[in-house]
């Protein structure tokens, strides 16, 4: 299981107060489904797969994203969960805005969204 929690810091900022996520909702569920399909193809022995990402305000210390996999062997479970979070961050249109004492801004690591199979 991977659980990504909202942190109170970011590069150059030590006082992040909360995060807020927005999503292109029509694309999120299909892309999460594609990620799960790719995971099952690459690791055919996977049991259950759960990929969840919150939208809206996420207070510091709470989970924003969770990727959970089950497998007869831990190596495949860990590898597939890592693939799931890495691919989600690159291929699913969800954006993060940080709010801190001096202002607010969209995440510093913005990138172009890629196709799931890349």
Phi and psi restraints in degrees (value plus and minus 20) as a CYANA .aco file:
   2 UNK   PHI    -137.2   -97.2
   2 UNK   PSI     111.0   151.0
   3 UNK   PHI    -148.0  -108.0
   3 UNK   PSI      96.2   136.2
   4 UNK   PHI    -114.0   -74.0
   4 UNK   PSI      97.1   137.1
   5 UNK   PHI    -121.0   -81.0
   5 UNK   PSI     131.3   171.3
   6 UNK   PHI     -88.9   -48.9
   6 UNK   PSI     104.9   144.9
   7 UNK   PHI    -119.3   -79.3
   7 UNK   PSI     135.4   175.4
   8 UNK   PHI    -109.3   -69.3
   8 UNK   PSI      -5.9    34.1
   9 UNK   PHI    -168.4  -128.4
   9 UNK   PSI     141.1   181.1
  10 UNK   PHI    -170.3  -130.3
  10 UNK   PSI     146.2   186.2
  11 UNK   PHI     -73.1   -33.1
  11 UNK   PSI     100.8   140.8
  12 UNK   PHI      63.3   103.3
  12 UNK   PSI     -22.5    17.5
  13 UNK   PHI    -154.1  -114.1
  13 UNK   PSI     104.1   144.1
  14 UNK   PHI    -125.0   -85.0
  14 UNK   PSI     -21.0    19.0
  15 UNK   PHI    -146.0  -106.0
  15 UNK   PSI      22.0    62.0
  16 UNK   PHI     -86.8   -46.8
  16 UNK   PSI     110.4   150.4
  17 UNK   PHI    -115.4   -75.4
  17 UNK   PSI     -57.9   -17.9
  18 UNK   PHI    -185.1  -145.1
  18 UNK   PSI     145.4   185.4
  19 UNK   PHI    -134.7   -94.7
  19 UNK   PSI     132.9   172.9
  20 UNK   PHI    -154.4  -114.4
  20 UNK   PSI     112.4   152.4
  21 UNK   PHI    -134.7   -94.7
  21 UNK   PSI     119.4   159.4
  22 UNK   PHI    -142.5  -102.5
  22 UNK   PSI     133.1   173.1
  23 UNK   PHI    -160.0  -120.0
  23 UNK   PSI     130.1   170.1
  24 UNK   PHI    -107.0   -67.0
  24 UNK   PSI      65.8   105.8
  25 UNK   PHI     -75.7   -35.7
  25 UNK   PSI     -55.4   -15.4
  26 UNK   PHI     -85.4   -45.4
  26 UNK   PSI     -41.8    -1.8
  27 UNK   PHI    -121.0   -81.0
  27 UNK   PSI     -41.3    -1.3
  28 UNK   PHI     -84.0   -44.0
  28 UNK   PSI     -76.2   -36.2
  29 UNK   PHI     -81.7   -41.7
  29 UNK   PSI     -64.3   -24.3
  30 UNK   PHI     -80.1   -40.1
  30 UNK   PSI     -60.1   -20.1
  31 UNK   PHI     -90.1   -50.1
  31 UNK   PSI     -58.6   -18.6
  32 UNK   PHI     -82.1   -42.1
  32 UNK   PSI     -58.4   -18.4
  33 UNK   PHI     -82.9   -42.9
  33 UNK   PSI     -61.1   -21.1
  34 UNK   PHI     -81.8   -41.8
  34 UNK   PSI     -61.5   -21.5
  35 UNK   PHI     -80.4   -40.4
  35 UNK   PSI     -67.1   -27.1
  36 UNK   PHI     -80.8   -40.8
  36 UNK   PSI     -60.7   -20.7
  37 UNK   PHI     -81.4   -41.4
  37 UNK   PSI     -65.1   -25.1
  38 UNK   PHI     -82.8   -42.8
  38 UNK   PSI     -58.5   -18.5
  39 UNK   PHI     -82.0   -42.0
  39 UNK   PSI     -64.2   -24.2
  40 UNK   PHI     -88.4   -48.4
  40 UNK   PSI     -51.2   -11.2
  41 UNK   PHI     -90.6   -50.6
  41 UNK   PSI     -64.7   -24.7
  42 UNK   PHI     -93.1   -53.1
  42 UNK   PSI     -54.2   -14.2
  43 UNK   PHI    -145.4  -105.4
  43 UNK   PSI      61.8   101.8
  44 UNK   PHI     -83.2   -43.2
  44 UNK   PSI     -38.4     1.6
  45 UNK   PHI    -107.4   -67.4
  45 UNK   PSI     -16.8    23.2
  46 UNK   PHI     -78.6   -38.6
  46 UNK   PSI     122.0   162.0
  47 UNK   PHI    -111.2   -71.2
  47 UNK   PSI    -128.0   -88.0
  48 UNK   PHI    -103.9   -63.9
  48 UNK   PSI     128.8   168.8
  49 UNK   PHI    -153.4  -113.4
  49 UNK   PSI     108.5   148.5
  50 UNK   PHI    -152.1  -112.1
  50 UNK   PSI     108.9   148.9
  51 UNK   PHI    -152.0  -112.0
  51 UNK   PSI      97.3   137.3
  52 UNK   PHI    -152.3  -112.3
  52 UNK   PSI     119.2   159.2
  53 UNK   PHI    -157.0  -117.0
  53 UNK   PSI     110.2   150.2
  54 UNK   PHI     -97.4   -57.4
  54 UNK   PSI     135.7   175.7
  55 UNK   PHI    -143.8  -103.8
  55 UNK   PSI     142.1   182.1
  56 UNK   PHI      69.5   109.5
  56 UNK   PSI    -184.0  -144.0
  57 UNK   PHI     -96.2   -56.2
  57 UNK   PSI     113.6   153.6
  58 UNK   PHI    -143.6  -103.6
  58 UNK   PSI      92.4   132.4
  59 UNK   PHI     -85.7   -45.7
  59 UNK   PSI     135.3   175.3
  60 UNK   PHI     -76.4   -36.4
  60 UNK   PSI     115.3   155.3
  61 UNK   PHI      71.6   111.6
  61 UNK   PSI     -32.6     7.4
  62 UNK   PHI    -114.2   -74.2
  62 UNK   PSI     135.0   175.0
  63 UNK   PHI     -92.1   -52.1
  63 UNK   PSI     114.4   154.4
  64 UNK   PHI    -121.2   -81.2
  64 UNK   PSI     -52.1   -12.1
  65 UNK   PHI    -164.9  -124.9
  65 UNK   PSI     123.2   163.2
  66 UNK   PHI    -157.9  -117.9
  66 UNK   PSI     113.1   153.1
  67 UNK   PHI    -145.7  -105.7
  67 UNK   PSI     101.1   141.1
  68 UNK   PHI    -147.0  -107.0
  68 UNK   PSI     113.1   153.1
  69 UNK   PHI    -153.8  -113.8
  69 UNK   PSI     134.0   174.0
  70 UNK   PHI    -145.8  -105.8
  70 UNK   PSI     128.3   168.3
  71 UNK   PHI    -179.1  -139.1
  71 UNK   PSI     134.5   174.5
  72 UNK   PHI     -81.7   -41.7
  72 UNK   PSI     -42.5    -2.5
  73 UNK   PHI    -148.7  -108.7
  73 UNK   PSI     117.4   157.4
  74 UNK   PHI     -84.2   -44.2
  74 UNK   PSI     -51.8   -11.8
  75 UNK   PHI     -77.4   -37.4
  75 UNK   PSI     -68.3   -28.3
  76 UNK   PHI     -85.1   -45.1
  76 UNK   PSI     -58.2   -18.2
  77 UNK   PHI     -83.4   -43.4
  77 UNK   PSI     -66.8   -26.8
  78 UNK   PHI     -85.6   -45.6
  78 UNK   PSI     -65.8   -25.8
  79 UNK   PHI     -81.9   -41.9
  79 UNK   PSI     -64.2   -24.2
  80 UNK   PHI     -88.5   -48.5
  80 UNK   PSI     -57.5   -17.5
  81 UNK   PHI     -85.4   -45.4
  81 UNK   PSI     -59.7   -19.7
  82 UNK   PHI     -83.8   -43.8
  82 UNK   PSI     -64.4   -24.4
  83 UNK   PHI     -78.4   -38.4
  83 UNK   PSI     -63.2   -23.2
  84 UNK   PHI     -79.6   -39.6
  84 UNK   PSI     -67.8   -27.8
  85 UNK   PHI     -90.9   -50.9
  85 UNK   PSI     -61.4   -21.4
  86 UNK   PHI     -82.0   -42.0
  86 UNK   PSI     -61.9   -21.9
  87 UNK   PHI     -91.4   -51.4
  87 UNK   PSI     -60.3   -20.3
  88 UNK   PHI     -76.5   -36.5
  88 UNK   PSI     -67.8   -27.8
  89 UNK   PHI     -83.4   -43.4
  89 UNK   PSI     -48.9    -8.9
  90 UNK   PHI    -113.0   -73.0
  90 UNK   PSI     -45.4    -5.4
  91 UNK   PHI    -141.4  -101.4
  91 UNK   PSI     -26.0    14.0
  92 UNK   PHI    -130.2   -90.2
  92 UNK   PSI     108.0   148.0
  93 UNK   PHI     -96.6   -56.6
  93 UNK   PSI      58.9    98.9
  94 UNK   PHI    -147.0  -107.0
  94 UNK   PSI     110.8   150.8
  95 UNK   PHI    -139.1   -99.1
  95 UNK   PSI     126.5   166.5
  96 UNK   PHI    -133.3   -93.3
  96 UNK   PSI     114.0   154.0
  97 UNK   PHI    -137.5   -97.5
  97 UNK   PSI     110.2   150.2
  98 UNK   PHI    -119.2   -79.2
  98 UNK   PSI     119.4   159.4
  99 UNK   PHI    -140.0  -100.0
  99 UNK   PSI     110.9   150.9
 100 UNK   PHI    -156.6  -116.6
 100 UNK   PSI     157.0   197.0
 101 UNK   PHI     -79.9   -39.9
 101 UNK   PSI     -46.9    -6.9
 102 UNK   PHI    -117.7   -77.7
 102 UNK   PSI     -18.2    21.8
 103 UNK   PHI     131.9   171.9
 103 UNK   PSI    -175.9  -135.9
 104 UNK   PHI    -170.5  -130.5
 104 UNK   PSI     131.9   171.9
 105 UNK   PHI    -181.8  -141.8
 105 UNK   PSI     131.7   171.7
 106 UNK   PHI     -88.7   -48.7
 106 UNK   PSI     131.0   171.0
 107 UNK   PHI     -64.4   -24.4
 107 UNK   PSI     127.6   167.6
 108 UNK   PHI     -96.4   -56.4
 108 UNK   PSI     -38.4     1.6
 109 UNK   PHI    -124.8   -84.8
 109 UNK   PSI      15.9    55.9
 110 UNK   PHI     -77.6   -37.6
 110 UNK   PSI     124.2   164.2
 111 UNK   PHI    -168.6  -128.6
 111 UNK   PSI     144.9   184.9
 112 UNK   PHI     -91.8   -51.8
 112 UNK   PSI     123.2   163.2
 113 UNK   PHI    -102.2   -62.2
 113 UNK   PSI     111.5   151.5
 114 UNK   PHI    -122.8   -82.8
 114 UNK   PSI     148.0   188.0
 115 UNK   PHI     -94.0   -54.0
 115 UNK   PSI     130.6   170.6
 116 UNK   PHI     -78.7   -38.7
 116 UNK   PSI     -59.5   -19.5
 117 UNK   PHI     -96.7   -56.7
 117 UNK   PSI     -18.2    21.8
